[in-house]
């Protein structure tokens, strides 16, 4: 029995060793996961009068390399018609619901219970072999162009971007120099989002002040001006950037960093769920307009637009 147990331990050790050998040292390393359940959804109200043809679009979390999402339950109330999901170009999943008729004073709701397992990310074990993508795919190339409030083609941003990386040899060193430059030249400034709109990359560089969105936008703009793909990652109440490099075999890797807050480059100790990734979306409700973030939207026909309450909260387990 003891010899059999010893053999099993040896086989397990071999399996673990082989798994470690197969792990790509250029990949961000997954930290200890946090699994948590959330209550997500919305409540639509017709307070001023009846509404018809109400349509709601709401972003919900989806799977990413550092995140797995499982829908535990879906509850819809009276008056709710179809409920469906769609993944838009870029990196956002939308819950779409329609309410054909909503009487005056009535409300309709869809409530999800989702279980999210989210890993923090640690920097890769090796960075020397990482380089800029020579022929990025169409999906990656989308993060080399301008986005709303990310003015990467602006002459001042382009010139500053080249100055920052001058003399730097490796791709990793170039990105890290951009990262440190933004944190050294832009002072964090809390923004009242109810009163002040985002200022964006160019204004953040001019003023030398900005919040997490502004600092993230500037980092991304400077990266893109240097042909380094970069994008925004949105979590509840916060955002941070990711940049993209390829290894010696041409495999691409996305690496996060914390533009505002404690220094974290190439990895990030974040466990809030990823709500969406990207910053240049085509809003189905505004086909001629590009947006940097997919907000919750509601529309309908009636004397007054229906109101909406967004629900996004952790599930508190009863003891």
Number of C-alpha atoms within 10 A of each C-alpha: 6 7 8 9 10 11 12 12 12 12 12 12 12 12 12 12 12 11 11 11 10 9 11 15 16 22 22 23 20 16 17 13 15 15 15 18 19 19 18 21 22 22 17 22 22 25 17 15 16 20 24 17 14 22 19 21 23 20 22 22 23 19 16 14 10 18 20 17 19 14 12 11 11 14 10 18 12 12 16 20 16 12 14 11 14 12 13 14 13 17 17 22 22 21 18 17 22 21 22 16 19 25 16 15 11 16 20 21 20 20 18 19 19 21 20 24 20 25 23 19 24 19 20 17 12 13 18 13 15 21 18 19 20 10 9 18 10 8 10 17 16 17 26 22 17 18 21 16 21 27 24 27 16 14 11 13 21 18 14 15 22 16 11 18 21 11 9 12 9 15 20 18 14 20 24 15 15 23 26 15 16 21 18 10 15 21 16 18 14 10 16 10 8 6 6 8 9 17 20 21 26 20 16 24 21 12 12 17 17 25 24 22 23 29 32 29 33 30 31 32 33 30 27 25 23 21 17 23 24 30 29 24 21 21 17 12 7 13 23 26 27 24 22 22 25 20 20 11 8 15 13 20 16 18 23 25 24 23 29 24 11 10 13 17 18 22 22 21 16 17 21 19 26 24 19 24 23 23 25 25 21 18 18 12 11 9 9 8 12 16 16 17 20 23 12 16 14 18 18 21 15 17 11 13 18 23 14 19 12 14 15 15 13 14 14 10 7 4 3
